[in-house]
Amino acid sequence: MKSQRTLRQQGGIVLVEALVAIVIFAFGVLAIVGLQSASVRQVSDAKYRIDAANVVSQSLGALWADRANIQAHAVKDQAVASLPNGKLTIVVPGPWSAAAGVTVTVTVTWQLPGESKVHTQTSVQFIAG
């Protein structure tokens, strides 16, 4: 049997163990919150890339469908509603002819609020008759 003196010396050890367990648990919770935040950021980035690819694809489809008036589709920094600070630029360097064709560049840019990096999705396509 332990003496009374030994029990008194160990009286606060349960409190110390509880505090250490709480600290370890808190770090675990913070790690999970950090992972969730990173996951949400990656999912939103992927969504914006998909939206940009869809805008580029739709623009190229419109160019292919209306080859006779291809110069009318050239735009610079046209607003894109589905992207934050999104801009669409279509460059058509010359007139289209069925024999020669033309190389078209479609670029979509967007920038997230509070971020300095500008994201870009570009497609270069040769449109022929």
TORPA-4810 file (N, C-alpha, C, O; in nm, 3 decimals):
<nodes>
NODE_1_0.083_-0.116_0.000_0.000_0.000_0.000_0.089_0.124_0.000_0.188_0.131_0.073_M
NODE_2_0.051_0.223_-0.084_0.130_0.345_-0.094_0.108_0.431_0.030_0.002_0.430_0.091_K
NODE_3_0.209_0.501_0.062_0.196_0.588_0.179_0.117_0.713_0.143_0.100_0.746_0.025_S
NODE_4_0.070_0.780_0.243_-0.009_0.901_0.225_0.074_1.010_0.157_0.022_1.088_0.077_Q
NODE_5_0.201_1.016_0.187_0.290_1.117_0.132_0.308_1.098_-0.020_0.309_1.198_-0.092_R
NODE_6_0.320_0.978_-0.069_0.336_0.949_-0.211_0.210_0.988_-0.288_0.219_1.040_-0.399_T
NODE_7_0.095_0.963_-0.231_-0.030_0.999_-0.297_-0.044_1.150_-0.310_-0.093_1.198_-0.412_L
NODE_8_-0.003_1.225_-0.209_-0.010_1.372_-0.215_0.084_1.428_-0.321_0.051_1.529_-0.383_R
NODE_9_0.199_1.368_-0.344_0.294_1.415_-0.443_0.243_1.393_-0.585_0.282_1.465_-0.677_Q
NODE_10_0.158_1.296_-0.606_0.105_1.266_-0.738_-0.034_1.324_-0.760_-0.101_1.289_-0.857_Q
NODE_11_-0.078_1.411_-0.674_-0.215_1.461_-0.679_-0.251_1.536_-0.805_-0.367_1.528_-0.846_G
NODE_12_-0.161_1.610_-0.872_-0.195_1.690_-0.989_-0.164_1.625_-1.122_-0.182_1.686_-1.227_G
NODE_13_-0.117_1.503_-1.119_-0.076_1.437_-1.244_-0.194_1.411_-1.338_-0.175_1.414_-1.459_I
NODE_14_-0.311_1.387_-1.287_-0.430_1.364_-1.371_-0.465_1.492_-1.446_-0.503_1.487_-1.563_V
NODE_15_-0.453_1.605_-1.381_-0.481_1.733_-1.445_-0.381_1.760_-1.558_-0.420_1.807_-1.665_L
NODE_16_-0.254_1.731_-1.536_-0.152_1.750_-1.639_-0.180_1.657_-1.757_-0.170_1.700_-1.872_V
NODE_17_-0.215_1.533_-1.732_-0.246_1.440_-1.840_-0.368_1.487_-1.919_-0.371_1.476_-2.042_E
NODE_18_-0.467_1.540_-1.850_-0.586_1.591_-1.919_-0.551_1.710_-2.006_-0.601_1.721_-2.119_A
NODE_19_-0.467_1.800_-1.958_-0.427_1.916_-2.038_-0.347_1.876_-2.161_-0.366_1.933_-2.268_L
NODE_20_-0.259_1.780_-2.147_-0.182_1.731_-2.262_-0.275_1.666_-2.364_-0.258_1.686_-2.485_V
NODE_21_-0.373_1.591_-2.318_-0.469_1.528_-2.410_-0.550_1.634_-2.484_-0.577_1.619_-2.603_A
NODE_22_-0.589_1.741_-2.415_-0.665_1.849_-2.479_-0.581_1.919_-2.585_-0.631_1.953_-2.692_I
NODE_23_-0.454_1.942_-2.556_-0.365_2.007_-2.653_-0.348_1.919_-2.777_-0.354_1.969_-2.889_V
NODE_24_-0.329_1.791_-2.758_-0.314_1.700_-2.873_-0.443_1.697_-2.955_-0.438_1.699_-3.078_I
NODE_25_-0.557_1.693_-2.890_-0.686_1.693_-2.958_-0.704_1.824_-3.036_-0.753_1.822_-3.149_F
NODE_26_-0.666_1.937_-2.977_-0.680_2.067_-3.043_-0.595_2.072_-3.171_-0.641_2.123_-3.273_A
NODE_27_-0.472_2.020_-3.166_-0.389_2.016_-3.287_-0.454_1.928_-3.394_-0.448_1.961_-3.512_F
NODE_28_-0.515_1.819_-3.355_-0.585_1.733_-3.450_-0.701_1.805_-3.516_-0.720_1.794_-3.637_G
NODE_29_-0.778_1.877_-3.437_-0.892_1.953_-3.492_-0.842_2.061_-3.587_-0.901_2.080_-3.694_V
NODE_30_-0.736_2.132_-3.551_-0.680_2.235_-3.639_-0.630_2.174_-3.770_-0.646_2.234_-3.876_L
NODE_31_-0.572_2.057_-3.764_-0.525_1.990_-3.886_-0.643_1.955_-3.976_-0.635_1.972_-4.097_A
NODE_32_-0.750_1.906_-3.919_-0.869_1.871_-3.998_-0.930_1.996_-4.061_-0.973_1.993_-4.176_I
NODE_33_-0.936_2.106_-3.986_-0.989_2.232_-4.041_-0.900_2.280_-4.155_-0.951_2.328_-4.256_V
NODE_34_-0.768_2.268_-4.141_-0.677_2.307_-4.249_-0.696_2.223_-4.373_-0.694_2.275_-4.485_G
NODE_35_-0.714_2.093_-4.356_-0.739_2.005_-4.470_-0.870_2.040_-4.540_-0.878_2.039_-4.662_L
NODE_36_-0.972_2.070_-4.461_-1.101_2.107_-4.519_-1.090_2.236_-4.599_-1.146_2.248_-4.707_Q
NODE_37_-1.018_2.332_-4.545_-0.998_2.459_-4.615_-0.923_2.439_-4.746_-0.961_2.495_-4.849_S
NODE_38_-0.818_2.360_-4.744_-0.743_2.331_-4.867_-0.829_2.257_-4.968_-0.820_2.282_-5.088_A
NODE_39_-0.913_2.167_-4.920_-1.002_2.092_-5.009_-1.102_2.184_-5.078_-1.125_2.172_-5.198_S
NODE_40_-1.162_2.274_-5.003_-1.258_2.368_-5.061_-1.190_2.457_-5.164_-1.247_2.485_-5.270_V
NODE_41_-1.069_2.503_-5.135_-0.995_2.587_-5.229_-0.965_2.511_-5.358_-0.980_2.567_-5.467_R
NODE_42_-0.924_2.385_-5.347_-0.894_2.306_-5.466_-1.018_2.279_-5.550_-1.013_2.281_-5.673_Q
NODE_43_-1.129_2.254_-5.485_-1.254_2.228_-5.557_-1.300_2.354_-5.631_-1.344_2.346_-5.745_V
NODE_44_-1.290_2.470_-5.566_-1.332_2.593_-5.634_-1.238_2.625_-5.750_-1.284_2.671_-5.854_S
NODE_45_-1.107_2.601_-5.735_-1.014_2.620_-5.846_-1.050_2.529_-5.964_-1.047_2.572_-6.079_D
NODE_46_-1.082_2.405_-5.935_-1.120_2.311_-6.041_-1.247_2.355_-6.111_-1.259_2.344_-6.233_A
NODE_47_-1.342_2.406_-6.036_-1.468_2.454_-6.095_-1.442_2.571_-6.190_-1.499_2.577_-6.298_K
NODE_48_-1.355_2.663_-6.149_-1.324_2.778_-6.235_-1.250_2.733_-6.361_-1.273_2.789_-6.468_Y
NODE_49_-1.162_2.635_-6.350_-1.093_2.584_-6.469_-1.192_2.518_-6.565_-1.181_2.533_-6.686_R
NODE_50_-1.288_2.444_-6.510_-1.390_2.381_-6.595_-1.477_2.486_-6.662_-1.508_2.475_-6.780_I
NODE_51_-1.517_2.588_-6.586_-1.598_2.696_-6.645_-1.522_2.767_-6.756_-1.579_2.799_-6.860_D
NODE_52_-1.393_2.792_-6.735_-1.312_2.858_-6.837_-1.301_2.771_-6.962_-1.311_2.821_-7.074_A
NODE_53_-1.279_2.641_-6.943_-1.271_2.550_-7.057_-1.403_2.546_-7.134_-1.403_2.537_-7.257_A
NODE_54_-1.514_2.553_-7.063_-1.645_2.556_-7.130_-1.663_2.683_-7.211_-1.716_2.678_-7.322_N
NODE_55_-1.621_2.798_-7.157_-1.632_2.925_-7.230_-1.547_2.919_-7.357_-1.591_2.962_-7.463_V
NODE_56_-1.426_2.866_-7.347_-1.338_2.854_-7.464_-1.402_2.761_-7.566_-1.404_2.792_-7.685_V
NODE_57_-1.454_2.648_-7.521_-1.515_2.552_-7.612_-1.638_2.611_-7.683_-1.655_2.592_-7.803_S
NODE_58_-1.722_2.682_-7.609_-1.840_2.744_-7.670_-1.800_2.851_-7.772_-1.863_2.864_-7.877_Q
NODE_59_-1.696_2.927_-7.739_-1.650_3.031_-7.831_-1.597_2.969_-7.960_-1.626_3.017_-8.069_S
NODE_60_-1.519_2.863_-7.947_-1.468_2.795_-8.067_-1.580_2.732_-8.149_-1.576_2.732_-8.272_L
NODE_61_-1.680_2.680_-8.082_-1.796_2.625_-8.152_-1.869_2.731_-8.232_-1.913_2.707_-8.344_G
NODE_62_-1.883_2.850_-8.171_-1.949_2.960_-8.242_-1.866_3.004_-8.363_-1.922_3.038_-8.468_A
NODE_63_-1.734_3.002_-8.350_-1.648_3.039_-8.463_-1.660_2.938_-8.576_-1.669_2.976_-8.693_L
NODE_64_-1.661_2.809_-8.543_-1.675_2.706_-8.645_-1.812_2.715_-8.714_-1.823_2.692_-8.835_W
NODE_65_-1.914_2.747_-8.637_-2.049_2.751_-8.694_-2.071_2.872_-8.785_-2.152_2.867_-8.878_A
NODE_66_-1.998_2.981_-8.760_-2.018_3.105_-8.836_-1.885_3.147_-8.901_-1.837_3.258_-8.879_D
NODE_67_-1.827_3.056_-8.981_-1.697_3.084_-9.041_-1.700_3.202_-9.136_-1.599_3.272_-9.149_R
NODE_68_-1.810_3.226_-9.203_-1.818_3.334_-9.300_-1.803_3.471_-9.232_-1.750_3.565_-9.292_A
NODE_69_-1.847_3.483_-9.108_-1.839_3.610_-9.034_-1.741_3.598_-8.918_-1.767_3.652_-8.810_N
NODE_70_-1.633_3.531_-8.938_-1.542_3.501_-8.827_-1.481_3.627_-8.766_-1.454_3.631_-8.646_I
NODE_71_-1.459_3.730_-8.848_-1.402_3.855_-8.795_-1.497_3.922_-8.695_-1.451_3.993_-8.606_Q
NODE_72_-1.627_3.900_-8.708_-1.724_3.962_-8.617_-1.714_3.904_-8.476_-1.766_3.963_-8.381_A
NODE_73_-1.649_3.788_-8.461_-1.638_3.724_-8.330_-1.517_3.770_-8.250_-1.501_3.732_-8.133_H
NODE_74_-1.430_3.850_-8.311_-1.311_3.897_-8.240_-1.353_3.993_-8.129_-1.423_4.092_-8.153_A
NODE_75_-1.309_3.963_-8.006_-1.340_4.048_-7.890_-1.215_4.063_-7.805_-1.122_3.983_-7.813_V
NODE_76_-1.214_4.168_-7.725_-1.102_4.190_-7.633_-1.158_4.223_-7.495_-1.235_4.318_-7.480_K
NODE_77_-1.121_4.144_-7.398_-1.159_4.164_-7.257_-1.311_4.175_-7.237_-1.359_4.261_-7.164_D
NODE_78_-1.384_4.086_-7.302_-1.528_4.079_-7.282_-1.554_4.010_-7.148_-1.491_3.908_-7.118_Q
NODE_79_-1.644_4.062_-7.068_-1.672_4.007_-6.934_-1.731_3.867_-6.945_-1.812_3.839_-7.032_A
NODE_80_-1.688_3.780_-6.854_-1.739_3.643_-6.844_-1.805_3.632_-6.707_-1.738_3.638_-6.604_V
NODE_81_-1.937_3.615_-6.706_-2.013_3.618_-6.581_-1.985_3.498_-6.490_-1.995_3.510_-6.368_A
NODE_82_-1.950_3.385_-6.547_-1.933_3.264_-6.467_-1.799_3.257_-6.393_-1.777_3.166_-6.315_S
NODE_83_-1.710_3.354_-6.418_-1.578_3.354_-6.356_-1.556_3.486_-6.281_-1.599_3.591_-6.329_L
NODE_84_-1.489_3.482_-6.166_-1.460_3.607_-6.095_-1.359_3.691_-6.173_-1.249_3.644_-6.205_P
NODE_85_-1.396_3.814_-6.202_-1.312_3.904_-6.283_-1.274_3.839_-6.416_-1.164_3.860_-6.466_N
NODE_86_-1.366_3.760_-6.473_-1.339_3.686_-6.595_-1.342_3.773_-6.719_-1.427_3.862_-6.732_G
NODE_87_-1.249_3.747_-6.810_-1.241_3.821_-6.935_-1.216_3.723_-7.049_-1.137_3.629_-7.036_K
NODE_88_-1.283_3.746_-7.162_-1.269_3.663_-7.281_-1.205_3.746_-7.391_-1.248_3.858_-7.417_L
NODE_89_-1.103_3.692_-7.456_-1.039_3.757_-7.569_-1.030_3.656_-7.683_-0.978_3.546_-7.667_T
NODE_90_-1.081_3.697_-7.799_-1.073_3.614_-7.920_-0.995_3.693_-8.024_-1.035_3.803_-8.063_I
NODE_91_-0.883_3.637_-8.068_-0.798_3.703_-8.166_-0.811_3.629_-8.299_-0.783_3.509_-8.307_V
NODE_92_-0.854_3.702_-8.401_-0.864_3.648_-8.537_-0.769_3.732_-8.622_-0.803_3.845_-8.657_V
NODE_93_-0.652_3.680_-8.658_-0.549_3.763_-8.721_-0.579_3.807_-8.865_-0.521_3.905_-8.910_P
NODE_94_-0.663_3.739_-8.934_-0.689_3.780_-9.073_-0.824_3.729_-9.118_-0.891_3.655_-9.046_G
NODE_95_-0.864_3.767_-9.236_-0.993_3.719_-9.286_-0.989_3.569_-9.315_-0.884_3.512_-9.347_P
NODE_96_-1.104_3.508_-9.302_-1.114_3.365_-9.324_-1.144_3.338_-9.470_-1.224_3.409_-9.533_W
NODE_97_-1.079_3.237_-9.524_-1.115_3.189_-9.657_-1.110_3.037_-9.651_-1.029_2.980_-9.579_S
NODE_98_-1.196_2.975_-9.726_-1.204_2.830_-9.723_-1.073_2.767_-9.766_-1.036_2.660_-9.718_A
NODE_99_-1.002_2.832_-9.858_-0.878_2.775_-9.908_-0.764_2.790_-9.808_-0.687_2.696_-9.787_A
NODE_100_-0.752_2.908_-9.745_-0.637_2.935_-9.657_-0.666_2.904_-9.512_-0.576_2.861_-9.438_A
NODE_101_-0.788_2.924_-9.469_-0.821_2.906_-9.328_-0.761_3.018_-9.243_-0.702_3.112_-9.297_G
NODE_102_-0.777_3.007_-9.113_-0.723_3.109_-9.024_-0.696_3.045_-8.887_-0.769_2.955_-8.845_V
NODE_103_-0.594_3.091_-8.819_-0.563_3.043_-8.685_-0.620_3.141_-8.584_-0.589_3.260_-8.587_T
NODE_104_-0.704_3.091_-8.496_-0.775_3.173_-8.398_-0.722_3.140_-8.258_-0.697_3.024_-8.226_V
NODE_105_-0.706_3.243_-8.177_-0.664_3.224_-8.038_-0.776_3.272_-7.946_-0.819_3.387_-7.953_T
NODE_106_-0.821_3.182_-7.859_-0.925_3.215_-7.761_-0.862_3.205_-7.623_-0.808_3.101_-7.586_V
NODE_107_-0.871_3.315_-7.547_-0.811_3.320_-7.414_-0.915_3.366_-7.314_-0.985_3.465_-7.336_T
NODE_108_-0.923_3.293_-7.204_-1.010_3.332_-7.091_-0.918_3.351_-6.970_-0.838_3.264_-6.937_V
NODE_109_-0.932_3.466_-6.905_-0.856_3.492_-6.783_-0.953_3.519_-6.669_-1.064_3.568_-6.691_T
NODE_110_-0.911_3.487_-6.548_-0.990_3.517_-6.429_-0.895_3.535_-6.312_-0.784_3.482_-6.310_W
NODE_111_-0.943_3.612_-6.213_-0.862_3.640_-6.095_-0.953_3.636_-5.973_-1.054_3.705_-5.967_Q
NODE_112_-0.915_3.554_-5.877_-0.994_3.542_-5.755_-0.978_3.666_-5.670_-0.871_3.726_-5.669_L
NODE_113_-1.082_3.707_-5.598_-1.072_3.825_-5.512_-0.964_3.804_-5.406_-0.955_3.698_-5.343_P
NODE_114_-0.881_3.906_-5.386_-0.777_3.899_-5.286_-0.654_3.821_-5.329_-0.564_3.800_-5.248_G
NODE_115_-0.649_3.778_-5.454_-0.536_3.699_-5.504_-0.468_3.778_-5.615_-0.535_3.840_-5.697_E
NODE_116_-0.336_3.775_-5.618_-0.263_3.851_-5.720_-0.243_3.772_-5.849_-0.219_3.830_-5.954_S
NODE_117_-0.254_3.641_-5.841_-0.231_3.555_-5.958_-0.350_3.560_-6.054_-0.465_3.548_-6.012_K
NODE_118_-0.320_3.579_-6.181_-0.422_3.575_-6.286_-0.415_3.437_-6.352_-0.310_3.396_-6.399_V
NODE_119_-0.528_3.368_-6.354_-0.537_3.234_-6.415_-0.575_3.249_-6.562_-0.651_3.339_-6.598_H
NODE_120_-0.523_3.161_-6.646_-0.546_3.172_-6.790_-0.578_3.036_-6.850_-0.517_2.935_-6.815_T
NODE_121_-0.674_3.035_-6.940_-0.707_2.917_-7.021_-0.702_2.963_-7.166_-0.778_3.052_-7.205_Q
NODE_122_-0.615_2.905_-7.246_-0.596_2.947_-7.385_-0.609_2.828_-7.478_-0.564_2.717_-7.446_T
NODE_123_-0.670_2.853_-7.594_-0.677_2.751_-7.697_-0.649_2.817_-7.832_-0.706_2.921_-7.865_S
NODE_124_-0.561_2.756_-7.908_-0.529_2.802_-8.043_-0.581_2.697_-8.139_-0.550_2.578_-8.127_V
NODE_125_-0.662_2.742_-8.237_-0.723_2.646_-8.329_-0.719_2.699_-8.472_-0.742_2.817_-8.497_Q
NODE_126_-0.689_2.609_-8.563_-0.689_2.643_-8.704_-0.827_2.611_-8.759_-0.874_2.498_-8.748_F
NODE_127_-0.891_2.711_-8.817_-1.026_2.693_-8.872_-1.016_2.700_-9.024_-0.975_2.801_-9.081_I
NODE_128_-1.054_2.591_-9.086_-1.046_2.583_-9.232_-1.183_2.545_-9.287_-1.276_2.515_-9.212_A
NODE_129_-1.194_2.548_-9.419_-1.320_2.522_-9.485_-1.357_2.379_-9.482_-1.462_2.341_-9.535_G
</nodes>
